[in-house]
Amino acid sequence: MKRVLTYLFAAGMMISAASLMFTSCTKEGPQGPAGANGQDGQDANATCTQCHNFSDMIVAKIFQYDASQHATGSTTARNAVDCSPCHNSQGFLECLETGAWVTTEIIQNPAPINCRTCHLIHETYTATDWGLRTEASFTNCLGETTDMTTEGGNATGNLCARCHQSRLATPEITDPTSTTTTLQPTSYRYGPHHGTQSPMLAGTGGYDINGDGLLANSYHTGRTTCVDCHGATAAGATSGGHTLWANTAGCNIPACHDGAVTNFDYEGKQTIIEEGLITLEHKLALAGVVDTVGHPGYLNTSVAHTQKLLAIFYNYKFIEEDRSMGIHNFKLANGMIEDGIAYLESLGY
C-alpha cells in the first residue's frame, strides 16, 4: 500500500511539473513595439478590399477571359523583337512606353496578354486599377494617326487598335492605280498581316485601286468601338464580357439595331462578302497573282505584279484577315471586292 501511494505521489508531481512547464511556454510576454506603416501608409482594408472583397466580380472576369482568344491563343512564344509588341505582355508594355513598334531585344519568358497588359492592376491598389493603360490616339505602323474615338467620346478602342492594326507590306505600293509599274515581293506572306480590324472599322485601310474616292464606309465607322460588341453583356464564358467574343447583345441596343439582329449574317451581308472573296481569289489565281501550288491562297512570288494587281491582292488579304466578313465595315469591304473583280474581268479573268 505504501508503495502504491509513493507511485501516485510521484505521478502527481510529474503532472504538476508538466502543467507548470506548459503554462510557462504559453504565457504571453509584454507587447512589442508597433511595426512601421506599409509603404503607402494606408490600411489595406481601405484599398485592397475595393476589389478583393466578397463579390464574384473578379472570378467572373477571369472565368470569361480564360475562354478568350488572348488567353487560349498559341502565339505567345513569338517573342522576336518585331512580334513581341503584340504577341506577349512584356513586349506590349515596353512598346507602349517607348512608342516603338519593336522591342529592344528578344523577350525572355514571354507572358501571354493578361490583366496587367491592358489594365493598371496593382498600381494604386484601389478601384482605379481597373482603368485602361491608355486610350490615347497614336501613330500606327504605317506612320498614320490612329484614333478610334467614337462620336460619343468612347476612346477605349485605341487600346485594342495598337495590336489590331495593319502592318507595312514591302515593297510598298506607292500608286495602287498603276497598271505599268511592277513590284516583286519576296515573301509569299505579302499583305497587311493578321490584325486589320481597327483600320477596317475606321475605314482607313486598304487601297482605292480606281483612285476615284468612291469607296464608302458603313454606319459603324466612328459610331461604334470594339467593346460595344466584343465586350457586350457576357453570356457566361461563351461571348461578351472579358471573353471578347462578339455577341448580338451589343448590336440590339435601342440606339443601334434594337433587337433586329438574330445572327451576324445580318441581311445576308456576311454571305455577300464571303462569296465575293471566293470569286476574287479565283480571279486573282487565274491572273497568276495568287499561288495555287506552293502556298495556296498566298501571293505568287515567282513573277512581278503591277501595283494595281498587287493592291487588289492586298485588299483581298485585308478583308480576309479582318475576319468579320463585313460586320466591321460592309461598304468598304464590298466596295474593294467589287472594284477588284471588275478590273480582273476587264483583263479577261
C-alpha positions in Angstrom: 0.0 0.0 0.0 2.8 2.4 0.9 4.4 1.7 -2.4 1.2 2.5 -4.3 0.9 5.8 -2.5 4.5 6.6 -3.4 3.8 6.0 -7.1 0.7 8.1 -7.0 2.6 10.9 -5.3 5.3 10.7 -7.9 2.8 10.7 -10.8 1.1 13.8 -9.3 4.4 15.7 -9.1 5.1 14.9 -12.7 1.7 16.2 -13.8 2.2 19.3 -11.8 5.6 19.9 -13.3 4.3 19.4 -16.8 1.5 21.8 -16.1 3.9 24.4 -14.9 6.1 23.9 -18.0 3.1 24.2 -20.3 1.9 27.3 -18.6 5.4 28.8 -18.8 5.6 28.1 -22.5 2.3 29.6 -23.4 2.4 32.6 -21.2 2.3 35.9 -23.2 5.1 38.3 -22.7 4.8 42.1 -22.9 3.6 43.6 -26.2 6.4 44.5 -28.6 6.7 47.9 -30.2 4.4 48.8 -33.1 5.6 48.0 -36.6 6.2 50.6 -39.2 3.4 51.6 -41.6 3.2 50.0 -45.0 4.9 51.7 -47.9 1.9 53.7 -48.9 0.9 54.3 -45.3 -2.6 53.1 -45.8 -4.7 50.4 -44.3 -5.1 47.6 -46.7 -8.8 47.5 -45.8 -9.2 50.9 -47.4 -7.5 49.9 -50.6 -7.2 46.2 -51.5 -10.8 45.3 -50.5 -12.1 47.8 -53.0 -11.5 44.9 -55.5 -10.7 41.9 -53.3 -14.0 41.6 -51.5 -16.9 39.1 -51.2 -18.0 40.0 -54.7 -17.6 37.4 -57.5 -16.7 40.2 -60.0 -13.0 39.2 -60.3 -13.9 35.5 -60.5 -16.4 36.2 -63.3 -13.9 38.2 -65.3 -11.2 35.6 -65.0 -13.7 32.9 -66.0 -14.6 34.8 -69.1 -11.1 35.8 -70.0 -9.8 32.2 -69.8 -12.1 31.4 -72.7 -10.8 34.3 -74.8 -8.5 34.1 -77.9 -6.0 36.2 -76.0 -5.8 33.6 -73.2 -6.0 30.4 -75.4 -4.0 31.6 -78.4 -0.9 29.7 -79.4 1.3 32.6 -80.5 2.8 33.9 -77.2 6.0 32.1 -78.0 6.6 34.6 -80.9 9.0 36.7 -78.9 11.1 38.2 -81.6 11.6 42.0 -81.5 9.1 42.6 -84.2 6.5 40.1 -82.9 6.7 40.8 -79.2 4.8 44.2 -79.2 1.6 42.3 -79.8 2.2 38.6 -79.0 3.3 38.9 -75.4 2.6 41.2 -72.4 6.1 42.4 -71.8 6.6 43.4 -75.4 3.3 45.3 -75.5 4.1 47.2 -72.3 7.6 48.1 -73.4 6.4 49.5 -76.7 3.6 51.3 -75.1 6.2 53.2 -73.1 8.8 53.7 -75.9 6.4 54.4 -78.7 8.4 52.0 -80.9 7.0 49.0 -82.8 9.9 46.7 -82.0 11.3 45.7 -78.6 15.0 46.4 -77.8 15.7 42.7 -77.6 14.0 39.3 -77.7 11.6 38.9 -74.8 12.7 36.1 -72.5 10.0 34.1 -70.6 7.2 35.8 -72.6 3.9 36.1 -70.8 0.5 35.9 -72.6 -1.7 39.0 -72.8 -3.2 39.2 -69.3 -5.0 41.6 -66.9 -1.9 43.7 -66.3 -1.3 44.1 -70.1 -4.5 46.2 -70.5 -5.3 47.4 -67.0 -3.5 49.3 -64.3 -3.5 46.3 -62.0 -1.9 46.8 -58.6 -0.5 50.3 -59.2 -2.7 52.1 -56.7 -4.4 49.1 -55.0 -7.7 50.9 -55.5 -10.6 50.6 -57.9 -8.8 52.9 -60.3 -6.6 49.9 -61.1 -9.4 48.7 -63.4 -8.6 51.6 -65.7 -7.1 51.0 -69.1 -3.4 51.7 -69.6 -4.1 54.0 -72.5 -7.0 55.4 -74.5 -4.8 57.9 -76.4 -4.6 58.1 -80.2 -1.2 57.1 -81.7 0.9 56.8 -84.8 0.5 53.3 -86.2 2.9 51.0 -88.0 2.2 52.7 -91.3 3.1 56.2 -89.9 -0.6 57.3 -89.9 -2.6 58.7 -87.0 -5.0 56.2 -85.5 -7.9 57.4 -83.4 -10.8 55.1 -82.7 -12.7 57.6 -80.6 -16.4 57.5 -81.4 -18.9 60.3 -81.7 -19.9 59.8 -78.1 -16.3 60.2 -77.0 -15.5 56.5 -76.3 -11.8 56.1 -76.9 -11.3 52.6 -75.5 -10.8 51.2 -79.0 -7.4 53.0 -79.2 -6.0 50.4 -76.8 -7.2 47.5 -79.0 -6.0 49.2 -82.1 -2.4 49.1 -81.0 -2.3 45.5 -81.9 -5.3 45.1 -84.2 -3.8 47.2 -87.0 -2.3 46.6 -90.4 1.5 46.1 -90.9 3.6 47.6 -93.7 4.0 45.3 -96.7 7.3 45.6 -98.5 7.9 46.6 -101.2 5.4 49.3 -100.5 2.6 50.1 -103.0 3.0 53.8 -103.9 0.4 54.0 -106.8 -2.4 51.5 -106.5 -3.8 52.6 -109.8 -0.7 51.9 -111.8 -1.0 49.2 -114.5 2.6 49.6 -115.7 4.9 49.9 -112.7 5.7 46.4 -111.3 6.8 45.2 -107.9 8.1 41.7 -106.9 7.8 40.9 -103.2 10.0 38.1 -101.9 7.6 36.9 -99.2 4.5 34.8 -100.1 3.0 36.3 -96.9 2.8 39.7 -98.5 0.0 41.7 -97.1 -1.3 43.6 -94.0 -0.6 40.7 -91.5 -3.3 39.4 -89.2 -4.7 42.4 -87.4 -6.7 44.5 -89.8 -9.7 45.0 -87.6 -9.1 48.6 -86.5 -8.4 50.1 -89.9 -11.3 48.2 -91.3 -13.7 49.6 -88.7 -12.2 53.1 -89.0 -12.2 52.9 -92.9 -8.6 53.9 -93.1 -7.1 50.7 -94.6 -6.7 49.1 -98.0 -6.3 50.8 -101.4 -8.5 52.7 -103.7 -7.5 51.0 -106.9 -9.6 53.3 -109.1 -8.4 56.5 -107.5 -11.9 57.9 -107.7 -12.5 58.3 -103.9 -15.8 56.4 -104.2 -15.1 53.8 -101.5 -17.6 54.4 -98.7 -17.8 53.4 -95.0 -20.6 51.8 -93.1 -22.6 53.4 -90.3 -20.4 51.6 -87.8 -17.4 53.8 -88.6 -17.0 56.5 -86.0 -20.0 55.4 -84.1 -19.0 52.0 -82.6 -15.9 50.9 -80.9 -14.5 47.4 -80.1 -16.0 46.8 -76.7 -19.5 47.8 -77.9 -19.9 44.3 -79.4 -16.9 42.4 -78.2 -17.4 43.4 -74.5 -21.2 43.4 -74.5 -23.3 41.6 -71.9 -21.5 38.4 -71.1 -23.2 35.0 -71.8 -21.2 33.0 -69.2 -17.8 32.2 -70.8 -19.3 31.9 -74.3 -19.3 35.5 -75.5 -19.3 39.1 -74.4 -17.6 40.5 -71.3 -14.0 39.6 -71.0 -14.3 36.7 -73.4 -14.1 39.4 -76.1 -16.1 37.2 -78.4 -18.7 39.3 -80.0 -22.4 38.7 -79.4 -25.6 40.2 -80.7 -26.4 41.9 -77.3 -24.1 44.7 -78.4 -26.0 45.1 -81.7 -29.5 45.1 -80.3 -29.4 48.1 -78.0 -32.0 50.8 -78.8 -29.6 53.2 -80.4 -28.5 50.6 -82.9 -30.4 47.6 -84.2 -32.8 47.5 -81.3 -33.5 43.7 -81.3 -33.4 43.2 -85.1 -30.2 41.2 -85.2 -30.6 37.4 -84.5 -27.3 36.3 -86.1 -24.2 38.0 -87.5 -25.2 37.4 -91.1 -27.5 40.4 -90.9 -29.4 40.9 -94.1 -27.1 38.3 -95.7 -24.1 40.7 -95.7 -21.6 38.1 -94.4 -22.6 35.8 -97.2 -22.1 38.5 -99.7 -18.6 39.2 -98.5 -17.7 35.5 -98.2 -18.9 34.7 -101.7 -17.2 37.8 -103.1 -13.9 36.9 -101.6 -14.1 33.4 -103.1 -14.7 34.9 -106.5 -12.0 37.5 -106.1 -9.4 34.8 -105.0 -10.4 32.7 -108.0 -9.8 35.5 -110.5 -6.5 36.5 -108.8 -5.4 32.9 -109.2 -6.3 32.9 -112.9 -4.2 36.2 -113.2 -1.2 34.5 -111.6 -1.3 36.7 -108.5 -2.5 34.1 -106.0 -0.4 31.0 -105.6 -2.3 27.8 -106.2 0.5 25.3 -105.8 3.3 26.1 -103.3 1.3 28.2 -100.8 -2.3 28.2 -101.8 -4.1 31.4 -101.1 -0.9 33.4 -100.6 1.0 35.6 -103.0 2.7 34.1 -106.1 6.3 35.4 -105.7 7.7 33.7 -108.8 6.7 36.7 -111.0 6.4 40.5 -110.6 3.0 42.1 -110.5 1.7 45.5 -111.4 1.0 47.8 -108.5 -2.7 47.7 -109.2 -2.8 43.9 -109.2 -0.7 43.8 -106.0 -3.1 46.4 -104.4 -6.1 44.1 -105.2 -4.3 41.2 -103.6 -3.5 43.4 -100.6 -7.2 44.4 -100.3 -8.2 40.7 -100.6 -5.9 39.8 -97.6 -7.0 43.0 -95.8 -10.7 41.8 -95.9 -9.8 38.2 -95.2 -7.6 38.9 -92.2 -10.3 41.2 -90.7 -12.3 38.0 -90.2 -15.6 39.8 -89.5 -16.8 39.1 -93.1 -18.2 42.6 -93.5 -19.5 43.2 -90.0 -16.9 45.9 -89.2 -17.4 47.8 -92.4 -19.5 46.2 -95.1 -19.5 49.1 -97.5 -15.7 49.3 -97.6 -15.1 45.6 -97.8 -17.7 45.1 -100.5 -16.5 48.1 -102.5 -12.9 46.8 -102.6 -14.2 43.3 -103.7 -16.4 44.7 -106.4 -13.6 47.0 -107.7 -11.1 44.2 -107.8 -13.5 41.8 -109.6 -14.4 44.4 -112.1 -10.8 45.2 -113.0 -9.8 41.5 -113.3 -12.8 40.8 -115.5 -11.7 43.7 -117.7 -8.5 41.8 -118.2 -10.4 38.7 -119.2 -10.3 36.7 -116.0 
